[in-house]
């Protein structure tokens, strides 16, 4: 299990908790205002855990003009894996692999997947419909086996909040799963209490797929999106528009991240054990 990198939510405490529980924590490089703050955050995490963790880097210069400096710091600090989003990482894949790190690339369709596979990506993150934040529009039941044809490990992303969905992703051909919304409602998450309560109270019908915040389609809790869109000063209000995936329906309480990881893994193992016994 990989803990999905969540903007202004995934910081050191969440990364360490997920990795120490047997998953792999991650965070977005853009959570830090300066390159020195990013370097200090990586140093802190490495001082608290020896387990693998990753950093998500947005390659779109309009959204993240400092991405190259962020990448250089990650490679210098020997971060185990880099996750790329919103850009074609052809020019950096060789650099990442030469530095001894792995590179996983967000994709939402076959065209994107083929491009990064041909460039040498180590894994594809299949961002399906129902994922929190920026998401594709293809069902995971189609997207995971579709991309698995390329022969590169596929990491399933979108609506995975429990062990049953985790097991289903593996049955579809995924090598790992990406979990975001469930960990958003964890004790170590930096989300506000109001954000966490919104997750606990939401159902799939409350999630709206819209490009109206960043210009790129993403899934948002509709009430927060409507409030954002009606506000005259959006620069002050954007922090209060809440992204979430369709899996919100099964999130009933805020738990420690490590407990969430272990509960999901145990439920997944139990499902496969019971299935084996029934054969």
N, C-alpha and C positions, 0 to 999 in steps of 0.2 A: 504494500500500500504506500502510495505517495501522497503526502498532505499537499494539496494544491496551494500555490502561492497566491495569497489574497491581499490586494492593495489596502494598506493602512490597517490590516488585521493580523497578518502573519509576521511576527517579530521573534526575537530570540527564545522567549519562553515557550511559544507554541512549537517552534522548530525543534528545540531540544526535547520537549515532551514526546512529540511524535517519533523522533528518531530513537530515543531511549526505549520506547515501547515496542520497537521492532519494525516500525515503518521508516519512511524517509521524509523528514521535514523539509520544507522549502519556503522561500520568501521572495518577493519581487525586489529587484535592485532599486526600483523607484520609491520604495518605502523610506529611503534615506535621501536627504537634501543635497548632500555633498559626497564626493568620492572618499574623503577621510572618514565620514560617518559610516559609509558602507564597509570600508576596510575594518573599522573598529568593531562593527557588528559581526563580521565573519570571524574575527579574532576571538570575540567573546564566545560565540557558539563553539568554536574549536576548543576553547578552554573548558567548556562544560560537557562536551560529549565527543567521543572518538568515533561515533557512528556516522554513516554517510548522510549528507544533506545536500540540497541543491539550491541554485539561485536562478530565478526567472528574469530574463532580460528581453525587454521589448525593443525590437530592432527598427521601429518606425521613427525616423528622425524628428518628425513633427511632434510626436508624443513623448519621445525620449532622446533628446539631442546628445546626452552624455553616454549613450550605450557602449561606445567603444572603450571609454575609460573604465566603465563598470566591468566590462568583460576582462580587460587587462588585469584589474585587481583580483577578480575571481580566479583567473588562471595563475597569477602570482601566488595567491593564497592556497592554490591546489584544491579548490572546491571540487567535490566528487563528480557532480554533473551540472550541466547548464541546460536550462529550458528556454527555448526561443518562442516568441509570440509576435504576431503582427509584422511579419517581414520574412523575406527569403534569406536563409542563413548560408547560402552557397559559399560566400566569401570567407566565412569564419569557421566552417566545419573542420577543415584541415588544421586550422590554428588551434582549435579546442582539442582535437584528438592528439595533435603533436605535443601538447602540454600535458597529456596524460589524463584529461578529463573526458567524460562522455557527454554527448549532446542529444537531447530529446526535443523534438519539434512539434508544436501545436499544429494540427491540420484539421480541416473540416470537410475535405472532399478528396477524391482520388487525384485530381490534377496537382493539388498542393503536396499530397503524399508522394507522388512519383518524383516531383522536383527535388524534395529533400532526401529521398531515398537514393536517387542518382548522385547526389552530392556527398553521400556517406553518412547520413544521420544514423545514430545508434538505435533509436526507437522513435515511434510515432505516437503522439498523444492524440487519440481520436476524440475530438471535442464534438459531441453529438448534440442533438436538440435536447433541451432540458437541463443543460449545464448552467451553473450560476455564472454571472459575468458574461464575457464574450463567448458566444456559442454558435455552433453550426445549426443547420436545419434538417439534418438527416437523422433518422431514428438510430439509436445504438444497435438495435437488432439487425439493421442493415449495414451500418458503417463499420462495426468491428470486424465481421467476417469479410466484408468487401476489401478493407485495407489489409487484412491478414494475407491476402493473395500475394502481396509484394515480398513476403518472406522476411520482413523486418519485425521485431517485437512491437506489439501494439499495446498501448496503455489506454484503458477505457476511462473516459471522462464524461460525466453527465448524469445526474440524478442518482448517484450511488451513495446511499446513506446507511445501509445495513448489510449484514452478511449474506442475505438472500440475493441482493442485487450484485454483490461482489462475486458470489458463486456463478450467477448467470453470466456475468462478463467473462469469467474464465471459460465457461462452456461455449461461449461464442467465439473464443479464440484469443482473448486478451492474455497478455503475460503479466500484467499488473493493473491496478486500479488507481484512479486519481480521486481523492476525496476532498471537497472544499466546503460545501454548505454545512455538512454535519459538524466539521471542526470549527466552523465559524461560531457555532453555539457551544463552545467549550470554555472552560474556566480560564485557560491560558490565552484565548483569543483576545485581541485588542479592540474588538468591536464594542461599541457602546452598549450599555444595558438595554436601551431602547431598541437597538438593532437586534440584539439577541432575543428580546421578547417578541419582536416582529417575526422572527424566524419561527419561534415556538407557536405562534398563533396563525401562521400562514398555511394555506393549502395550495395545490397546483394552480387552481383557477385565479389565485391572487398574483401569479407571476406573469409579467408582460414582456414580450420580446420586442425590443425597440432600439433604433439607432440614435435616439434623440438626445442622449447624454454625450457620447464620445464620437458619434458619426459612424460607428461600427455596431451592428446589431448585437444586443446583449440582453440577458434576462434580469429583470428588476422586480422588486416588490411594488405592485402597482400604486398603492397609496403613497409611498415615498416618491415614486416617479411623478405622480400627478402634482404633488406638493412642490417638487423641484421645478416642473414645467410652468407652474403658475407664479413662481417667484420672480420678481423683477431683477434681482441681483443674483444671477446663477453662480457667480464666482464664490459667493458666500455660502450658497446652499448645496453645492455639489457633494460635499462630504456627507450629507444627510439623505442621499438617494442610495437605497440599499439593493445590492445585487444578491440574488439567491437562485437556486435551481429548483426543479420540479420535486425533488425529494423532500421538501419541507414538511410534507404531510406526516412523515414518520419521525419527526424530531420533537420529542415531548419534554425533554429536560436538558439542562446545562450540566455537563459532566466534565471531569478532567480529561484532557486530550488522550492521555495514555490509556485511560479506561475505555474510551471510545474505540481506539485502535484495537485493543485486546478483545473487546466485546464483538466487534465486527469479524475479526479473524477467527474467533472461537465459533461464532455462528456459522461462518463459511465452512470451517472444518467439519462441524456437526452435520451440515447438510450433505456434504460429500460422503461422510461415513455412513449416514443413514441410507443414502442412495446406493452405496456399494453393498450394504447388507440386504437391500431389497431385490438385488439382481439374482 
